[in-house]
Amino acid sequence: MARIVMKFGGTSVGDIERIKRAAARVKTEVEAGNEVAVVVSAMSGETNRLVDLTRNTAAMHDTREYDVVVATGEQVTIGLMSMALQDIGVNARSWMGWQLPVRTTDVHGSARILGIETDELIRRFGEGQVAVVAGFQGLAANGRVTTLGRGGSDTSAVALAAALKADRCNIYTDVDGVYTTDPRIVPRARKLDRITYEEMLELASLGAKVLQTRSVELAMNHGVRVHVRSSFVEDEGTLVVDEEEIVEQQMVNGVTYAPNEAKVTLRNVPDRPGVSAGIFGPLADANINVDMIVQNVSEDGSTTDLTFTVPRENLDRAKKVLDSVRETIAWSEMTADPGVVKVSIVGVGMRSHVGVAKTMFQALAEKGINIQVITTSEIKVSVLIADEYTELAVRALHTAFGLDAD
Amino acid sequence: MARIVMKFGGTSVGDIERIKRAAARVKTEVEAGNEVAVVVSAMSGETNRLVDLTRNTAAMHDTREYDVVVATGEQVTIGLMSMALQDIGVNARSWMGWQLPVRTTDVHGSARILGIETDELIRRFGEGQVAVVAGFQGLAANGRVTTLGRGGSDTSAVALAAALKADRCNIYTDVDGVYTTDPRIVPRARKLDRITYEEMLELASLGAKVLQTRSVELAMNHGVRVHVRSSFVEDEGTLVVDEEEIVEQQMVNGVTYAPNEAKVTLRNVPDRPGVSAGIFGPLADANINVDMIVQNVSEDGSTTDLTFTVPRENLDRAKKVLDSVRETIAWSEMTADPGVVKVSIVGVGMRSHVGVAKTMFQALAEKGINIQVITTSEIKVSVLIADEYTELAVRALHTAFGLDAD
């Protein structure tokens, strides 16, 4: 007997037939003698519909009222899922965030979970009851409903698994696991049986849509074994676990790319204290996320060139912000390139292997791909290249690191 | 300064434009210095959509989970209404049933309100805040969400007005008040400026769609002045008040008709104790609502003929139930007529006027309309006639009692 959390995302509960199929999977786990908590998202499309209603009512709106509206999506699903379970003979009841409660901060629209009360759920597990819990929502200390932000149901599921000390947290989604790279670009991409939290975290923050970044952080901090698997097929998916649980470590486990980047270069920026703050402070204030940053000293030593990336959709806004601070930070020239992509290799094995970066740069050089910017972390190397080389670069790296399937 | 409850039904909040229009009306009351609580229904069509989802998930479903699903309709509206109010500069916040709370019985799907906590609302009135409260929903003692049944938002509004000791409860709807009869049948129908609780109650239970029966009962018991008015025009509507507030009382204030009735006659029923219970008990058990009942003694005095009406949609089921008890209640013959209508006149003035029934019967006789069954109450006379005479009868009575507009 195990205690498990099963999380079904929007496409997995996208219509009533799919809710019934998910319910059947829950029944299988219950019949195997497991204690089960189910976490569900809103039916696919529903959150967008609700968000549109709020936008059309008032462009600038109270996020507390936004949360009242959008939290209804998950509420509908828990009621329907509980009915579907009861209909096939499974004892189940629904729980809204405020009912458990799932306590959160009061940052409406992107609240963080502070804790989940589980005594009542555990008591009811003892009576054979399945808990069907609304993902994405919680309760602030002031008694108002909060939501966790997009993809927050993953976080709800992992937090519930942590609070319940569950043996594992199954995330059912529309892909059947985590791949070495995007199978649409590399047909020989392989599904990984296991991946470490750290790698998953890098992949998630690089834009892999499989798991929300915060949910991976939470799983890592609480040691929750997360199993990413398909809602539609029975195959084993990918287990996200601690590094110790992975016996044979590859040097690189994933090649990923972040499209829709833009590169900004400021030439001849005065090289004195406070300049970086004077540039990146206003960008942060404007909610523009700056990613790769490199700084080169100019020939005369008194000025520097500064290059960094921003999301392509924010480029025009970023240029305006930078123009507005030109009076105080007197650079000579600003150039912008919206045609770049960040390609990264990720693997905890890098820590103990030398020469990973060299292999990467060689593989790209052999294809004639020019590297514009490089950044590294302990388990990741990222390069910025012209976006027309995206597929070529990803395929070359996938092969170079021995990731191609047989 | 007054304290008022403003209730907007489904068509009055049917889309975002209408929500904004309703918000503008709220603003007018706030600017006049009033303390305002707004009660809203689900956007029109939304409750039906949610009910369909539950039906398609499981034909026989847990009413507790049904309530979880359908309560979301009003939750969406309170969020949007609060945003719309804030957007035009009105301080407002939303309240779900569980947040106040609105305490109810635990009869899910048709719960009754037991009480509403209003201390916090009244405190916030003092700060100039408008309360936007979800109609139709509440909280049972076990912490689960309940709904009040169709049309329950009227009841929520009146109950809130009673709890707040509000000066009046404005019900905004898609008609502009209560009419002497159905204007589609009688173009000269008049809008009533005032009507008594008792008359409104009779009209509601006779099928007038303006107010839910329970809301009128509640208003009568707590002396809540209810003002029925249009959401779309500014005209005064109809005030539902105590009899004492109506100076010049008409003999009859309304002519109404209940279509879709069916008449059942059982001939030569043994005239002995327990027979009525043996017939009407099983019908009640089958959830068939029996309305007009008359019993005539037969020639020999040992048997009786029993005639009564049931909703037309229940006629086949009623016949089956009656057949099933024929062994114990040995009547000689059962006849059924699905082509009947109940036409009623209503007015508290009847109490002090004689000859009302006579005037009614004469008016019908003059048009050659045969009366099949008669029932009376203190402020109502109802007759059952062939349904082909519906319009003719309603018009004749409207004229006979001096209700035609000039």
Boltz contact constraints between the chains, C-beta under 6 A:
constraints:
  - contact:
      token1: [A, 16]
      token2: [B, 56]
      max_distance: 6.0
  - contact:
      token1: [A, 16]
      token2: [B, 57]
      max_distance: 6.0
  - contact:
      token1: [A, 56]
      token2: [B, 16]
      max_distance: 6.0
  - contact:
      token1: [A, 57]
      token2: [B, 16]
      max_distance: 6.0
  - contact:
      token1: [A, 57]
      token2: [B, 80]
      max_distance: 6.0
  - contact:
      token1: [A, 57]
      token2: [B, 83]
      max_distance: 6.0
  - contact:
      token1: [A, 57]
      token2: [B, 84]
      max_distance: 6.0
  - contact:
      token1: [A, 58]
      token2: [B, 83]
      max_distance: 6.0
  - contact:
      token1: [A, 58]
      token2: [B, 87]
      max_distance: 6.0
  - contact:
      token1: [A, 61]
      token2: [B, 83]
      max_distance: 6.0
  - contact:
      token1: [A, 62]
      token2: [B, 86]
      max_distance: 6.0
  - contact:
      token1: [A, 65]
      token2: [B, 79]
      max_distance: 6.0
  - contact:
      token1: [A, 65]
      token2: [B, 82]
      max_distance: 6.0
  - contact:
      token1: [A, 65]
      token2: [B, 83]
      max_distance: 6.0
  - contact:
      token1: [A, 65]
      token2: [B, 94]
      max_distance: 6.0
  - contact:
      token1: [A, 68]
      token2: [B, 79]
      max_distance: 6.0
  - contact:
      token1: [A, 68]
      token2: [B, 94]
      max_distance: 6.0
  - contact:
      token1: [A, 69]
      token2: [B, 76]
      max_distance: 6.0
  - contact:
      token1: [A, 69]
      token2: [B, 79]
      max_distance: 6.0
  - contact:
      token1: [A, 72]
      token2: [B, 72]
      max_distance: 6.0
  - contact:
      token1: [A, 72]
      token2: [B, 75]
      max_distance: 6.0
  - contact:
      token1: [A, 72]
      token2: [B, 76]
      max_distance: 6.0
  - contact:
      token1: [A, 75]
      token2: [B, 72]
      max_distance: 6.0
  - contact:
      token1: [A, 76]
      token2: [B, 69]
      max_distance: 6.0
  - contact:
      token1: [A, 76]
      token2: [B, 72]
      max_distance: 6.0
  - contact:
      token1: [A, 79]
      token2: [B, 65]
      max_distance: 6.0
  - contact:
      token1: [A, 79]
      token2: [B, 68]
      max_distance: 6.0
  - contact:
      token1: [A, 79]
      token2: [B, 69]
      max_distance: 6.0
  - contact:
      token1: [A, 80]
      token2: [B, 57]
      max_distance: 6.0
  - contact:
      token1: [A, 82]
      token2: [B, 65]
      max_distance: 6.0
  - contact:
      token1: [A, 83]
      token2: [B, 57]
      max_distance: 6.0
  - contact:
      token1: [A, 83]
      token2: [B, 58]
      max_distance: 6.0
  - contact:
      token1: [A, 83]
      token2: [B, 61]
      max_distance: 6.0
  - contact:
      token1: [A, 83]
      token2: [B, 65]
      max_distance: 6.0
  - contact:
      token1: [A, 84]
      token2: [B, 57]
      max_distance: 6.0
  - contact:
      token1: [A, 86]
      token2: [B, 62]
      max_distance: 6.0
  - contact:
      token1: [A, 87]
      token2: [B, 58]
      max_distance: 6.0
  - contact:
      token1: [A, 94]
      token2: [B, 65]
      max_distance: 6.0
  - contact:
      token1: [A, 94]
      token2: [B, 68]
      max_distance: 6.0
